[in-house]
């Protein structure tokens, strides 16, 4: 068992979706850490990935700012980093 999910479940998802295991794991991490009320359909999954390690109130704040200001996904990281300084939570995931 890894990350609370049985390995064969990841195998099945990989087979059915064609997505790489790391992508499936990242999708699970975001869905586990961002409550439905904080998710914004107008923003990309990558926007949500950028903030999933933050506390819920911070997630909501950054996602609302990204939506209001029409920030590109990389700008979410730039604005977040500029305000709080460099952090290991500020990561960029490039999806092909």
C-alpha positions in Angstrom: 0.0 0.0 0.0 1.4 3.4 -1.0 -0.1 6.8 -0.1 -3.2 5.1 1.3 -4.0 3.5 -2.1 -3.2 -0.1 -3.0 -0.6 -0.5 -5.7 -3.0 -2.6 -7.9 -5.4 0.3 -7.8 -2.8 2.5 -9.4 -2.0 -0.2 -11.9 -5.7 -0.4 -12.8 -5.9 3.4 -13.2 -2.8 3.5 -15.3 -4.2 0.8 -17.6 -7.7 2.4 -17.9 -6.6 6.0 -18.3 -3.2 5.7 -20.0 -1.9 8.2 -17.4 1.5 7.6 -15.7 1.5 6.5 -12.1 3.0 9.9 -11.0 0.2 11.8 -12.7 -2.4 9.6 -11.0 -0.7 10.1 -7.6 -0.6 13.8 -8.2 -4.3 13.9 -9.0 -5.0 12.0 -5.8 -2.9 14.4 -3.7 -4.7 17.4 -5.0 -8.2 15.9 -4.6 -7.3 14.7 -1.0 -6.0 18.2 0.0 -8.4 20.7 -1.6 -12.0 20.5 -0.4 -14.7 20.7 -3.1 -15.9 24.2 -1.9 -12.4 25.6 -2.5 -12.1 24.2 -6.0 -12.7 26.6 -8.9 -13.9 25.2 -12.2 -12.6 28.3 -14.0 -9.0 27.5 -13.1 -6.8 24.7 -14.3 -5.9 21.6 -12.4 -2.3 23.0 -12.3 -3.5 26.1 -10.4 -5.0 23.8 -7.8 -1.8 21.7 -7.7 0.2 24.9 -6.9 -1.7 25.5 -3.7 -2.7 22.0 -2.4 -0.1 22.0 0.4 -1.3 25.3 1.8 -4.0 25.5 4.6 -7.5 25.6 3.2 -8.0 29.3 3.9 -4.7 30.1 2.0 -5.8 27.8 -0.9 -9.0 29.6 -1.2 -7.3 33.0 -1.1 -4.7 32.2 -3.8 -7.2 30.5 -6.1 -9.6 33.4 -5.8 -6.8 35.9 -6.6 -5.7 33.8 -9.6 -9.3 33.7 -10.9 -9.9 37.4 -10.3 -6.6 38.5 -11.9 -6.7 35.9 -14.7 -3.3 34.6 -13.7 -1.6 32.0 -15.7 -0.6 29.0 -13.7 3.1 30.1 -13.4 2.0 33.5 -12.1 0.3 31.9 -9.2 3.7 30.6 -8.1 5.4 34.0 -8.8 2.9 36.0 -6.8 2.8 33.4 -4.0 6.6 33.4 -3.8 6.9 37.2 -4.0 4.6 37.6 -1.0 5.9 34.9 1.2 9.4 34.3 0.0 10.8 31.0 -1.5 9.1 28.0 -0.1 9.4 24.2 -0.7 5.6 24.3 -1.2 6.1 26.4 -4.4 6.4 23.8 -7.1 5.7 23.9 -10.8 4.3 20.8 -12.5 4.6 20.9 -16.3 1.9 18.7 -17.8 2.6 17.5 -21.3 
